[in-house]
Amino acid sequence: MRSISWWASILFGVLVGTTLTWIRTQRNFFFIGAAILAIVIVTIGVRTIRRRARFPLMAQAHTSWVYMLWTGVLLILAGPVQLVYVADDLSELTIKSLIMSAGFCLGIHEVDRALVKASKKHSDES
């Protein structure tokens, strides 16, 4: 069982990071942004369900502190960062979008990697 590839992490990270940045500031982007976020969430959800059906040990894996750390990073990026720092001009939007995209890219990859690693560890113990 492999964790998510870097290419998929980059794609999802950029989509989520830029969408969350622009959806908060651009009123005309709201419906397109909501559709993009829905597609990303459904895609990751379906992929996770398929992997858990194919590898039942993933459903039984205990989460590690690394998984909890990266999940916390993703929650902070999606919540408080969005509320506290609202970008106004194009340069601020670009910087925030790049930071959010990099954070989500790394976070998505590391959360999945920690989950796969925990399920491999669980299968070795059984």
C-alpha positions as CSV (number, residue, x, y, z in Angstrom):
1,M,0.0,0.0,0.0
2,R,1.4,3.4,-1.0
3,S,0.7,6.8,0.3
4,I,-0.7,9.5,-2.0
5,S,1.8,10.6,-4.6
6,W,3.4,14.0,-4.5
7,W,1.7,15.0,-7.8
8,A,-1.7,14.3,-6.4
9,S,-0.8,16.1,-3.1
10,I,0.4,19.1,-5.1
11,L,-2.8,19.1,-7.2
12,F,-5.1,18.9,-4.2
13,G,-3.0,21.3,-2.2
14,V,-3.0,24.0,-4.9
15,L,-6.7,23.5,-5.6
16,V,-7.7,23.8,-1.9
17,G,-5.2,26.5,-1.0
18,T,-6.0,28.8,-3.8
19,T,-9.8,28.1,-3.6
20,L,-9.9,28.8,0.2
21,T,-7.9,32.1,-0.4
22,W,-10.1,33.3,-3.2
23,I,-13.5,32.1,-1.9
24,R,-13.0,34.3,1.2
25,T,-12.3,37.5,-0.7
26,Q,-14.0,37.3,-4.1
27,R,-17.8,37.2,-4.1
28,N,-18.0,36.1,-7.7
29,F,-15.7,33.1,-7.0
30,F,-18.0,31.6,-4.3
31,F,-20.0,29.1,-6.4
32,I,-17.0,28.0,-8.5
33,G,-14.9,27.7,-5.3
34,A,-17.6,25.7,-3.6
35,A,-17.7,23.3,-6.6
36,I,-13.9,22.9,-6.6
37,L,-13.9,22.1,-2.8
38,A,-16.8,19.7,-3.2
39,I,-14.9,17.8,-6.0
40,V,-11.7,17.6,-4.0
41,I,-13.6,16.4,-0.8
42,V,-15.5,13.8,-2.8
43,T,-12.4,12.6,-4.6
44,I,-10.4,12.2,-1.5
45,G,-13.3,10.6,0.3
46,V,-14.0,8.1,-2.5
47,R,-10.2,7.3,-2.7
48,T,-10.0,6.7,1.0
49,I,-13.1,4.5,1.0
50,R,-11.7,2.4,-1.9
51,R,-8.4,2.0,-0.2
52,R,-10.0,1.0,3.1
53,A,-12.1,-1.6,1.3
54,R,-9.0,-2.9,-0.5
55,F,-6.8,-2.8,2.6
56,P,-8.9,-3.5,5.7
57,L,-6.0,-2.8,8.0
58,M,-6.3,0.9,7.2
59,A,-9.6,1.0,9.1
60,Q,-8.0,-0.6,12.1
61,A,-4.8,1.5,12.2
62,H,-4.3,3.6,15.3
63,T,-3.4,7.2,14.6
64,S,0.0,8.4,15.6
65,W,1.1,11.7,17.0
66,V,2.4,12.6,13.5
67,Y,-1.0,12.1,12.0
68,M,-2.6,14.2,14.8
69,L,0.0,17.0,14.2
70,W,-0.6,17.2,10.5
71,T,-4.4,17.0,10.9
72,G,-4.1,19.9,13.3
73,V,-2.1,21.9,10.8
74,L,-4.8,21.3,8.1
75,L,-7.5,22.4,10.5
76,I,-5.6,25.5,11.5
77,L,-5.1,26.4,7.8
78,A,-8.7,25.8,7.0
79,G,-10.1,27.6,10.0
80,P,-8.3,30.3,12.0
81,V,-5.9,31.3,9.2
82,Q,-8.9,32.0,7.0
83,L,-10.7,34.1,9.7
84,V,-7.7,36.0,11.0
85,Y,-5.8,36.9,7.8
86,V,-8.0,38.2,5.0
87,A,-5.9,39.3,2.0
88,D,-6.9,42.5,0.2
89,D,-4.8,43.2,-2.8
90,L,-3.4,40.9,-5.5
91,S,0.1,40.5,-4.0
92,E,-1.4,39.5,-0.6
93,L,-3.8,37.1,-2.3
94,T,-0.9,35.5,-4.2
95,I,1.3,35.2,-1.1
96,K,-1.6,33.7,1.0
97,S,-2.5,31.4,-1.8
98,L,1.0,30.1,-2.1
99,I,1.4,29.6,1.6
100,M,-2.0,27.9,1.9
101,S,-1.3,25.7,-1.1
102,A,2.1,24.6,0.2
103,G,0.6,23.9,3.6
104,F,-2.2,21.8,2.2
105,C,0.1,20.0,-0.2
106,L,2.5,19.0,2.6
107,G,-0.4,18.4,5.1
108,I,-2.4,16.1,2.8
109,H,0.7,14.1,1.9
110,E,1.9,13.7,5.4
111,V,-1.6,12.8,6.9
112,D,-1.9,10.1,4.3
113,R,1.6,8.9,4.8
114,A,1.1,8.7,8.5
115,L,-2.1,6.7,8.1
116,V,-0.4,4.3,5.6
117,K,2.6,3.9,7.9
118,A,0.3,3.2,10.9
119,S,-1.6,0.5,9.0
120,K,1.6,-1.1,7.9
121,K,2.8,-1.1,11.5
122,H,-0.5,-2.6,12.6
123,S,-0.2,-5.4,10.0
124,D,3.3,-6.2,11.1
125,E,2.2,-6.6,14.7
126,S,-0.7,-9.0,13.7
